Amino acid sequence: MSWEIQSNTEAARQIATNIAMSLDNLSSAGIVTKDSETTVAGNESAHEAIDASLHARQNIVEVIRNSCQNLQLVAEEFEAIDQEISNHITSSPLSTRLGGNW
């Protein structure tokens, strides 16, 4: 019987990189120009709504960026633990008696 313990931090890294690139696009998406000359009703509310949406966008980007960093950290921790478990299995007396195919 053969067992293989394997983690793939490269897959997690690639996913996090793709998300980060999308976040860069989201962060820089569209420049909003506010109309400061029009005095129509609602112009002030429009300015407030624009500011709120820009702030919300930045908050969303920050939360997702932090999640991507956490994804990479968790993947690295899994790989380290998987390697430790693999080393214990390989060095166990039972593995040696069974031919070391663990």
N, C-alpha and C positions, 0 to 999 in steps of 0.2 A: 504494500500500500504506500502511496506517495502523497505527501501533503505539501502544498506550497502556500506560504504566507506572502502576500504581495499587496503593496500600496502603490498608488499612482499619483504622486504629487504633481507630476507634469500635467496631468489632466486637470487638476484643480487650478494649477497656475495658468493654464491656457484659458479656462473658463473665466477666471478672475481678470485676466488681461483683456479678453473680449468685452467683458462688462465695463472695465475701466475705460476702454476706448469709446464705448457707447456713452459713458458718462461725460467724457470730454466733449463729445458732440452735443450732448444735452446742455452742458454748462455754457457752451459758446453759441447755442442756438439763438438766432435772431436778436437783433438789437432793437429795443423799443424806444421810439422817440415820442415823448409826451408833447402834446399841443399846449403851449403856454400862452397862446394869443387868443384862443377862442374863449368866450365868456358864457357859452351856453350852459344851461342847467345840466348838472351831471358831470361836468368836466373835472371838478375836484374829486368826485367819487371815482371817476375813471383813473385818475392819477393814483389814488389809494389802492384801487384794485390791481393796477399794474405793479405797484411796489409790493403788494402782498403776494402776487403770483411769482414775481422774481425771487422774493425771499423764500417762498415755499419750494420753488425749484432748487434753490441752493441747499435747502435743508434736505430735500430728497436725495440730491446728489451726494451730500455728506454721509447720510445714513447708508446708502448703498455702497459707497466707497469703503466705509468702515466694515461693512459686512463682507466685502471682497477680501479685505485684509484678514479678517477673522477666518474666512474660508481657507486661505493659504496657511495660516498658523495651525488650524486644526488638521489640515492635511499633513503638514510637517510633523505634528505630534503623533498622528496615527502611524506615519511611516517609521518614526523612531520606536514607537511601542511595538509595531509589527516586527521590526528588526530585532528588538530585544527578545520577543517571544520566539522568533525563529532561532536565535542563538541558543536560548534555553533548550528548545526542542532538539536542536542538532547536537548539543553537548550532553544531553541526558543519557544515562546508562541504557535506558530502554531503546533509544534510537540507535545506539551503537550495536546492541544485540540484534536488532531487526535489520541491520544492514545500512543504517544511516540514510535511508531514502525518505526522510521527512522533509 
